[in-house]
Amino acid sequence: MGLESRVHLTVTASVAAIHRQIKLK
């Protein structure tokens, strides 16, 4: 459960970073 939560958090952070880059461009 802990590991799954960590992976989910990382994926969410990655998606947020990608969205930021797209918005910047």
C-alpha positions in Angstrom: 0.0 0.0 0.0 2.8 2.4 0.9 4.7 1.7 -2.3 1.6 2.1 -4.4 0.8 5.4 -2.8 4.4 6.6 -3.5 4.2 5.5 -7.2 0.8 7.3 -7.5 2.3 10.5 -6.0 5.3 10.3 -8.4 3.0 9.9 -11.4 0.8 12.8 -10.3 3.9 15.0 -9.9 5.2 14.0 -13.4 1.8 14.8 -15.0 1.7 18.2 -13.2 5.3 18.9 -14.5 4.3 18.0 -18.0 1.2 20.2 -17.8 3.3 23.1 -16.5 5.7 22.8 -19.5 2.8 22.7 -22.0 1.3 25.8 -20.3 4.6 27.6 -20.4 4.9 27.0 -24.1 
